[in-house]
Amino acid sequence: MLNDILRTTLLRVPHFRGVENSGFALTQPTLSFPLLSQGEHPTLGTPCWYLHPCETAKAVEELLGEKEPGWNVIEAWLLIVRNVVELGNT
């Protein structure tokens, strides 16, 4: 199933080159946590794929430290996520 996701246009695949694919996660050998994982949806209880949240808060804080006036946490988070997930033209 993970290989099917990688073949779609959902992810910006160049960001996942050089990663290890275990079938249920994509991991960069230099990191202690996976980039993309499969887990249980917290509300629905069904399997879902998610970008691993480790270091997200640190990245958002760093962006907000360099922010344009009027930016908020959601905008900073979307900026980070859209580097690996194709969110369309914005």
C-alpha positions as CSV (number, residue, x, y, z in Angstrom):
1,M,0.0,0.0,0.0
2,L,2.9,2.4,0.8
3,N,4.3,1.9,-2.7
4,D,0.9,2.8,-4.2
5,I,1.0,6.1,-2.2
6,L,4.5,6.8,-3.5
7,R,3.3,6.3,-7.1
8,T,0.6,8.9,-6.7
9,T,1.1,12.7,-7.1
10,L,0.1,13.2,-3.5
11,L,3.7,13.3,-2.2
12,R,6.6,15.3,-3.5
13,V,8.7,12.2,-4.0
14,P,12.1,14.0,-4.4
15,H,11.9,14.6,-0.6
16,F,11.7,10.9,0.0
17,R,14.7,9.8,-2.1
18,G,17.2,7.8,-0.1
19,V,14.7,6.7,2.5
20,E,14.2,3.1,3.7
21,N,10.7,1.7,2.9
22,S,9.5,-1.0,5.3
23,G,6.0,-1.2,3.8
24,F,4.5,0.6,6.7
25,A,6.9,3.5,7.1
26,L,9.5,5.6,5.3
27,T,12.6,6.3,7.3
28,Q,15.7,8.4,6.6
29,P,18.7,6.4,7.9
30,T,20.0,9.4,9.8
31,L,16.8,10.0,11.8
32,S,15.5,8.0,14.7
33,F,11.8,8.4,13.7
34,P,10.0,7.7,10.4
35,L,9.0,10.5,8.0
36,L,5.8,8.8,7.0
37,S,4.1,6.2,9.1
38,Q,1.0,4.1,9.2
39,G,-1.0,4.1,12.4
40,E,-4.5,4.1,13.9
41,H,-6.6,7.2,13.3
42,P,-7.2,8.8,16.7
43,T,-11.0,9.3,16.2
44,L,-12.1,6.7,13.6
45,G,-9.8,3.8,14.8
46,T,-9.0,2.9,11.2
47,P,-5.5,2.7,9.6
48,C,-4.2,5.9,8.2
49,W,-1.0,7.4,6.9
50,Y,0.6,10.4,8.6
51,L,3.7,12.5,8.5
52,H,5.6,11.9,11.7
53,P,5.1,14.9,14.1
54,C,8.6,14.8,15.7
55,E,10.4,18.1,15.3
56,T,7.3,19.7,13.8
57,A,6.9,22.1,16.8
58,K,10.5,23.1,16.6
59,A,10.3,23.8,12.8
60,V,7.1,25.8,13.3
61,E,8.7,27.9,16.1
62,E,11.7,28.5,13.9
63,L,9.5,29.7,11.1
64,L,7.5,31.9,13.4
65,G,10.7,33.5,14.6
66,E,11.4,34.5,11.0
67,K,7.8,35.1,10.2
68,E,6.2,37.7,8.0
69,P,3.9,40.0,9.9
70,G,0.5,38.3,10.4
71,W,1.6,34.7,10.1
72,N,0.2,32.2,12.5
73,V,0.9,28.7,13.6
74,I,-1.4,27.1,11.0
75,E,0.2,29.0,8.1
76,A,3.7,28.0,9.3
77,W,2.6,24.4,9.7
78,L,1.1,24.4,6.2
79,L,4.3,25.8,4.8
80,I,6.3,22.9,6.3
81,V,3.8,20.2,5.1
82,R,3.5,21.5,1.6
83,N,7.2,20.8,1.1
84,V,6.4,17.1,1.1
85,V,2.7,16.9,0.4
86,E,1.3,18.2,-2.9
87,L,-1.5,20.6,-1.7
88,G,-2.1,22.1,-5.1
89,N,-1.4,25.5,-6.4
90,T,-1.7,28.2,-3.7
